[in-house]
Amino acid sequence: MRSKILSTFVCLFVFVQSVSSEEDEREIEVTVTVDTTKRVNYVEKYFLSFTIDSNAYIWHFLAPDKFNFSSSKLQTLMRGLSPAMLRVGGTSADYLFYNRSPKVVNSLKFHSRVGVVTWTDIVNLIELTRSTGTRLIFDLNLQVRIGTQWDPSNALELIDFCSQMGFCESMDWELGNEPDWYERDDKVVLTPQQIGKDYRTLKGLLSHFRNCQSSSIYGPDVSRVTSSAGGNILSGFANMTGHFMGALTFHHYYFGGNTATPQTYLNASYFADLGRVIDRAKSLVSKSLFPRLPLWLGETSDAHSAGTKDVSDRFVSGFLWMEKLGVAAAMGLKAVLRQQLYGGYYTMLDKDLNPNPDYWLSWIHKRFVGQSVFSVSVSGVPSPPTTRVYAHCTKTEGSTYKPGALTVFALNIDQNVSSSLSFSGQFAKQRIHVYLLEADEPGNVLSKFVKVNGIRLIMPTDKSMPRIVPNVLTAEASVKLPPTTMAFLVFPDAGIELCQERHARH
């Protein structure tokens, strides 16, 4: 009897193993078509940029005695993402004063949570951005008011200091943050017209300083353009300020970080949300007096409320980040500012300045993804799609790739099924350089480390970046994306006319 039970158990074990093996080998065939006959967008060189939240000056984690602005490691990592904008802004921007003593600030009884940005802080930011090929965007306090008007006196002191120091050539400005949520945050609620007037005041201040006149102004940093409040502010603001704005900005997060789980980050239904938001923003601007104003995602990440603990800084966060970069470019946005470089659960650098997976994804994007964007269609994917694909000209500056090359980036969020990508048309018979991104431990989407073609990415020294080597596929080979992986694919011999230097736009 014991022998019979053992035999039955062995047969059952073999059957379970067989089924599991078949499931592990499941694969869908995906056909990818890239239309390179016309661009759908041409993004800024600093398309992928990043932020540091203004709350750093309330919680003091950027204080000179706590944060080393001259760190070789920090500067190497920031140069790895250049050219880029560094936005210092956020909710706490409306609680900050400039070069005031804490005693004076506290005596104003302005808010229970206020902070001070000193002239030393500004010097540190400018020196850091200038040494790393980045440009500072500084978000001013819009909540300091005299009656219904913005009180610019303290901001004027800051602008005057920046002018005297020769900093204006290296920085741009914003005013306030998420004004559509001011009521929720117990702030002074402002109409679109009043916000527009205040921005005109800021423009006037800058015009008084010769070396500040060329500084750009961005805004209004609306939280939710799909709400009536957010939509009204964006459209009304565009009508009042569109003649001098560098770009209109709005924010986007997929969900709340405090309730999300790892599975939330792989839920295909969330991936469609950004497209709906961008459509709304584009529609509002198209009906304004300045329908050609550039649109930016002025602050964005996967989850609001600082992200999700032990998730937003892990490999799994990269899927929504790659998706956001692809969708934003394909739908016409000119820049995407990632919240944030340092701080919060969604930080790209940990407290010791070690890169998290989203940093490495951003670094590779910066290396291979150029400014010209093409339309991509796929067939063979489920609905909602778990495999998503985007295409740009290859960035040739600083790389070994020549003009005319094409870069495709793709992600597979299915946890059990691989995707086999085949390319149609001229790309069907071309060799492909494959850079496959996967978690350091197979299938562990909560890994803090990422591998490219089987090699863990790590800085060799504080002053150098790793070398990544492609796997080269011969003509007519398909590209396999295993479950929960991403890839950058370069077609070095594509010879795309719109990716040639003579067709580059400036």
Secondary structure as UniProt FT lines:
FT   HELIX           2..24
FT   STRAND          27..35
FT   STRAND          41..42
FT   TURN            45..46
FT   STRAND          48..53
FT   TURN            54..55
FT   HELIX           56..59
FT   TURN            60..62
FT   TURN            64..66
FT   TURN            69..70
FT   HELIX           72..79
FT   TURN            80..81
FT   STRAND          84..89
FT   HELIX           91..95
FT   STRAND          96..98
FT   HELIX           102..107
FT   TURN            108..109
FT   STRAND          115..117
FT   HELIX           119..131
FT   TURN            132..133
FT   STRAND          134..140
FT   STRAND          145..146
FT   TURN            147..148
FT   STRAND          149..150
FT   HELIX           153..165
FT   HELIX           168..170
FT   STRAND          171..175
FT   HELIX           179..181
FT   TURN            182..186
FT   HELIX           192..207
FT   HELIX           210..212
FT   TURN            213..214
FT   STRAND          217..222
FT   TURN            225..226
FT   HELIX           228..241
FT   TURN            242..244
FT   STRAND          247..252
FT   STRAND          255..256
FT   TURN            257..259
FT   TURN            262..263
FT   HELIX           264..266
FT   HELIX           268..272
FT   HELIX           273..286
FT   TURN            291..292
FT   STRAND          295..300
FT   STRAND          303..304
FT   TURN            305..306
FT   TURN            309..313
FT   TURN            315..316
FT   HELIX           317..330
FT   TURN            331..332
FT   STRAND          335..338
FT   TURN            345..346
FT   TURN            351..352
FT   HELIX           357..368
FT   STRAND          369..379
FT   STRAND          387..394
FT   TURN            397..398
FT   TURN            403..404
FT   STRAND          406..412
FT   STRAND          418..423
FT   HELIX           425..429
FT   STRAND          432..439
FT   TURN            442..443
FT   TURN            445..446
FT   STRAND          450..452
FT   TURN            453..454
FT   STRAND          455..456
FT   TURN            462..463
FT   STRAND          471..473
FT   TURN            475..476
FT   STRAND          479..481
FT   TURN            483..484
FT   STRAND          485..491
FT   TURN            492..493
FT   HELIX           497..499
FT   HELIX           501..503
//
